[in-house]
Every structure is written in structure tokens, then in C-alpha cells.
Amino acid sequence: LGTITGTTASWPGWAKKIEISGTAGSAILEDDRVTRWDFSESCPEDTQILADMESGEAGTGGAGDPAAIGFEGHRRQLSDFVQALSEDREPLVNGIEARKAVAIITAIYQSAESGERTKPGSARVNDIS
């Protein structure tokens, strides 16, 4: 169960924000920086995840100015992909996981167009124009 809210009607200049909450913990990212990381149990990967999130440039993502949308996230993803090829490992975000994000966005578009609830994965990318 979850809620995704997106708006262009918010007061300009606020940070882009992602909040993920579950029964075992929560994380909050604001402008690509972790501001909360609270889980019932810590994992060995936590330190590396937090370090990775602190590296690189943070941007507003266009939250207050659409012209300010940066490319840093894409640069990091492509850099990891190239490293993964040279190190013979899976990238941090593989194709299967990336398709899940596309399925969610596609479902949002389909729901906005139809005015009905839409299950992610029920529409093909080419169905949305």
C-alpha cells in the first residue's frame, strides 16, 4: 500500500522529497540527501548506502525552477553502469529494477488519463503517449 503525490502547485523553492515508510522502518530523502534513516534493525549495507547518498552533487530537481533540473542522477547511474561492466558485476540499478520505476510512472500517466486506479505493470510503456 502506498501513495505517490506529485505537484507543480507547491510553494517554489521547497526541496524535492521522497519518504518511504514501512513496518520495519523509514527513510526520508530531501534533494538527494538522506535526512532520516530509522530502521528497527541495522544492516551491514547501511553505512555504504548512506555514504553513497552523501557523495555527488545534490540538486533541487526543478522543485522551484523547472530549468534547474540537473543531470547528476543520470551521471551517477551511467558511471555505475560503466563500472559494473568493467568489474563484471550487476549495476546498482539493473534493468529489471529500472522497469519497475517505469511501470509506476506509466501507471500514474494512465490513471491521470482515465481518472481510475491503475495497477503498476498493467499498461505497456507504448500505451501512453
C-alpha positions in Angstrom: 0.0 0.0 0.0 1.4 3.4 -0.9 0.8 6.9 -2.0 2.6 8.8 -4.7 1.9 12.5 -4.8 3.4 14.9 -7.4 2.5 18.5 -7.8 3.6 21.7 -9.6 1.4 23.7 -7.2 3.7 23.7 -4.2 5.4 26.8 -2.9 8.5 27.4 -5.0 11.9 26.6 -3.5 10.9 23.6 -1.4 13.1 20.6 -1.6 12.1 17.6 -3.6 11.3 14.9 -1.1 10.9 11.2 -1.0 9.5 9.5 2.1 9.4 5.7 2.4 7.8 4.2 5.4 7.1 0.6 6.3 6.6 -1.7 9.3 10.4 -2.1 9.8 11.5 1.5 9.3 11.5 4.7 7.4 13.8 6.8 5.2 13.5 10.4 4.0 15.5 11.9 1.2 15.4 15.7 0.5 17.2 17.0 -2.6 19.0 13.6 -2.8 20.3 13.8 0.8 19.2 11.4 3.5 17.6 13.4 6.3 16.1 10.4 8.2 17.2 6.8 8.3 15.4 4.9 11.0 15.0 1.1 10.9 14.2 -1.5 13.6 17.4 -3.4 12.6 20.6 -2.1 11.0 22.1 -3.9 8.1 25.8 -4.1 7.0 24.8 -2.2 3.8 23.5 0.9 5.7 26.9 2.6 6.0 27.6 2.2 2.3 24.1 3.3 1.3 24.4 6.5 3.4 27.9 7.2 2.1 26.7 6.8 -1.5 23.8 9.1 -0.9 26.2 11.8 0.5 28.5 11.7 -2.5 27.9 13.7 -5.6 26.0 16.9 -6.1 22.5 17.4 -4.8 20.1 19.5 -6.8 16.7 20.9 -6.5 15.4 18.7 -9.3 13.4 21.6 -10.6 11.2 21.8 -7.5 11.3 25.6 -7.5 12.6 26.1 -11.0 12.0 23.6 -13.9 15.1 25.0 -15.6 17.2 23.8 -12.6 16.6 20.1 -13.3 20.1 18.6 -13.4 21.8 15.6 -14.8 23.7 14.4 -11.7 21.5 11.4 -11.0 21.9 10.2 -14.6 25.6 10.8 -14.5 25.9 8.7 -11.3 23.8 5.9 -12.8 25.8 5.8 -16.0 29.1 5.9 -14.1 28.0 2.9 -12.0 26.8 1.1 -15.1 30.3 1.5 -16.8 32.0 0.5 -13.5 29.7 -2.6 -13.3 30.8 -3.6 -16.8 34.5 -3.3 -16.0 34.1 -5.0 -12.7 31.9 -7.8 -14.1 29.1 -7.2 -11.6 25.4 -6.1 -11.6 24.8 -2.3 -11.7 23.2 -0.8 -8.6 20.0 -0.5 -10.6 19.7 -3.3 -13.1 17.2 -3.4 -16.0 14.6 -5.4 -14.0 14.6 -2.9 -11.2 14.6 0.1 -13.6 11.5 -1.3 -15.3 9.6 -1.2 -12.0 10.1 2.6 -11.9 8.9 2.9 -15.5 5.8 0.8 -14.6 4.9 3.1 -11.7 5.3 6.2 -13.8 3.3 4.6 -16.7 0.5 3.7 -14.3 0.4 7.3 -13.0 0.0 8.6 -16.5 -2.6 6.0 -17.3 -4.5 6.8 -14.1 -4.4 10.6 -14.8 -5.7 10.0 -18.3 -8.5 7.6 -17.3 -9.4 9.0 -13.8 -9.3 5.5 -12.4 -7.0 3.5 -10.2 -4.3 1.7 -12.2 -2.1 -1.1 -11.1 1.6 -0.7 -12.0 2.6 -3.1 -14.7 -0.9 -3.2 -16.2 0.0 -0.8 -19.0 2.8 -1.0 -21.6 5.1 1.9 -22.0 4.0 2.3 -25.6 0.3 2.6 -24.5 1.0 6.1 -23.1 1.6 8.9 -25.5 
